[in-house]
Amino acid sequence: MCGIAVSLGPEADPVVFRRMLATLAPRGEVTETRYETGLLTGVRRLRVVDRDRAVQPWVSDDERWLLCYNGEVFNHHELRAELTRLGHRFRSASDTEVVLAAYLRWGEDMVTRLRGEYAFAIVERATGRAYLVRDPLGVKPLYWSRTPGCLHLASEVKALVGYGVPVAEVPPGHHGWAEADGPVRLRPYVDLLTLGAGLPVVDDPDEAALLVRAALTDSIRMRVDTDLTVGVILSGGLDSSLALLHVKEMHPDCVAVTVGVPDSPDVAYARRLARDLRVPHEVVELRPRDIRRADVREAIRISELTEYGDIINAVVSVPLFRRLHELGVKVVLTGDGSDELFGGYPMYHRVGPEASRRLFLHKIRNLCRTELQRLDRTSMAYGVEARVPFLDLSVVELAMRLSLGLTMRAGQEKWIVRRAFADVLPDYIRRRPKNPMSYSSGLHERARLYKPLFARLHRSFGYDLLEPVRRDFDSVLTRCGNDLDRALAAGRTRPDYTVLEHARDLVGAAKWNAAPMVRRLVGPRRTDGDNAPLPG
């Protein structure tokens, strides 16, 4: 995966463009550029597939078209075989070349053939028109802004804020054309609202378990097709444990990485599973006091996130990917998306079926700016490609066909996933309840101390040119009785927390953080020798 940058138009400035591309440097290992009059293109490339020959920007044989590409198309072997039969001759073994070849053969219809996590721009060099595409769930990002005589495209907001003009996003599952001085016309090629429509609802537990198992196993198999070490972000929860179980069986070289305080639930469960599977395991042990204002500021700078809870999760994620970078691991799998798909949130089960489906679709559509944005920015900030097997479009479509009763039974969330893999999951993992990331790592309350600073820090980087920080939507939804319409209206009426709400939150966080210090002050003193408690 990569960071891409493009400036189109007669006012494209090479000096400014180089600064724009430099902000994306952490996303890759090598900088590759092509400068033409009115067309400046560059890629910071993370070398994963065909590392020596997949040089970008990639230009077609007739030099008419140019591609800047970020992501992975996991079915590129199958597409390559089909295009070869149709007469295309390839110069590399890269998925980059397959993407451009697919466009040359099938035009805009090519987007329906891609299976992966991607965002790219194909530019017609003679006219300066650019064809923009983003994957269906928005795993990979793409943004644009406009200055007089120039259209700018980039993988991250931070590459565009230097222009001081509003920043816009290419929405997930959209494609279309853009010009330097003309409109950016984008339209959906995948409609999540109708995904799976016309297919029968799956309500038989045995059938559902077989389908879930097959779909997820296939999705993971496609994402471990690499000769590089494959890491797994392991929390010891159901989803990341399933990822590790599969990677261990499918790939000869894997490692698990966990973050948390030494006695946190995540660290305890992850250590046990990695030991049982005999998988190398790296634990990034942090004490709450290790998280300081500078760490929070850096997490906000990296992540560009707009909800408080996501920012706290980013604070926890950054040390994980920093350690993976130190280990030289460039490809990792995560369990993100499973909660949204398979009933991991209580809200799904507190309303009727129709309202539950609306909540389901809302969560899925917003992943691109919550969990997936956190995952992309915090991983690529350290040159690590994070792959999300639960969000393969085939898995998402299947989840949309499952009856609600299969997602929770006897009070157990994600019941059908536990049922599908009951024979391979250790019992202690299968029975472990859902616990949010920052909480189960033991680091949430420390990061929460800094919440009143989040919005100001976010503005200091210029990220409000896209969107300002706003209150956590899930908390608004809870207060509105899980009524989506009421929650959306409430969010528009009062988008951010009030000073009083921040003050109350800060008092709660301060009490939690002060408790260990109080215990040390009032607790029994210990000797330097045998640590035996002293009287009085």
Order of alpha helices (4+ residues) and beta strands (2+ residues): beta-alpha-beta-beta-beta-beta-alpha-alpha-beta-beta-beta-beta-beta-beta-beta-alpha-beta-alpha-beta-alpha-beta-alpha-alpha-beta-alpha-alpha-alpha-beta-alpha-beta-beta-alpha-alpha-alpha-alpha-alpha-alpha-alpha-alpha
